[in-house]
Amino acid sequence: MNRLYPLKLVPQIKDKIWGGKKLRDLLGKTGASDKAGESWEISGIQDNISIVENGFLAGNNLQELIEVYMGDLVGDKIYEEFGIEFPLLIKFIDATEKLSIQVHPTDEIAKERHNSYGKTEMWYILQAEKESKLIVGFNKKIDKSTYLNHFNNNTLTEILNHIKVNSHDVIFLPSGRIHSIGAGILLAEIQQTSDITYRIYDFNRLDDKGKPRELHTELAADAINFEFSDNYKQDYVNKLNESSEIVNCKYFTTNILACNKPIAKDYINLDSFVIYMCLEGELNIKCQGKDSENIKKGETILIPAELKNIDLNPVVQSKILEIYID
């Protein structure tokens, strides 16, 4: 069997009623329309499984590769738990208009209702226009009955927490946390492999057929976690030429790495694939001193678990997200 190498996958561009031009104009997603809302960089979602675009495996989809290479591709413990389903969904999102207010279920609720995984996710803000805001959680301690009173009285937004965001901000969204992306925000999203979203409120917006989009009022009310926090942004330190952790949960670990000189990465103690999302600049990635690929801003690459020694050589000063399951 031919050995594995760094895999580039074909981005899947999704038009959205709230989408825009930044995926094309800022992240280089050629062919994206003026309403491109999401670029699915790596996906194991059924009917949206990513296809390899480079090397001798080009044309094969991710599920087929896991079937053949198993733990060599994803890591032994990950293969044991998830089988041929890739456990993460990796996206870039461009919101020209605000998204609906929504919530995602926990693993337990999703398994019971949909025979699926829940959705814990995180956002890294690449760009935010002046006064752009997110909705994350509540602005005070409330309970379910208070929430339903506000929902039924059309005053829900009064109890939601509106956060002004800037480039480089990081938001962690465990399943059950109510949220919405505001207008004028470009971000990277890392999440569990799940496409289950309960839409709570859509600002009375109509779809492309002139009809209101479906709401999931009762399903959402039972899935919301009403815990309150006074800070929903992740604190982190960004050290040049060092991986700095920004999110660590049981579903994924995400580090940020800014570099202006060659970096040698040793993953010998990691039983997982690694994903690099390039946020700025351009890097040459060399594995085991042999296979070599370049990634530039807006591109994503999957490093198979069997490849333990990676050399990152920035063409110019660069910044990447480094993602794996620990």
Beta strands, then each sheet from edge to edge (+ up, - down):
strand 1: 7-8
strand 2: 12-20
strand 3: 36-42
strand 4: 88-95
strand 5: 101-103
strand 6: 121-128
strand 7: 133-138
strand 8: 160-164
strand 9: 170-173
strand 10: 179-181
strand 11: 185-192
strand 12: 198-201
strand 13: 244-248
strand 14: 253-259
strand 15: 263-266
strand 16: 274-280
strand 17: 282-287
strand 18: 291-296
strand 19: 300-303
strand 20: 309-314
strand 21: 318-324
sheet 1: 1+ 19- 16+ 21- 14+ 13-
sheet 2: 2+ 3- 4+ 11- 6+ 9-
sheet 3: 5+ 12-
sheet 4: 8+ 7- 10+
sheet 5: 15+ 20- 17+ 18-
end
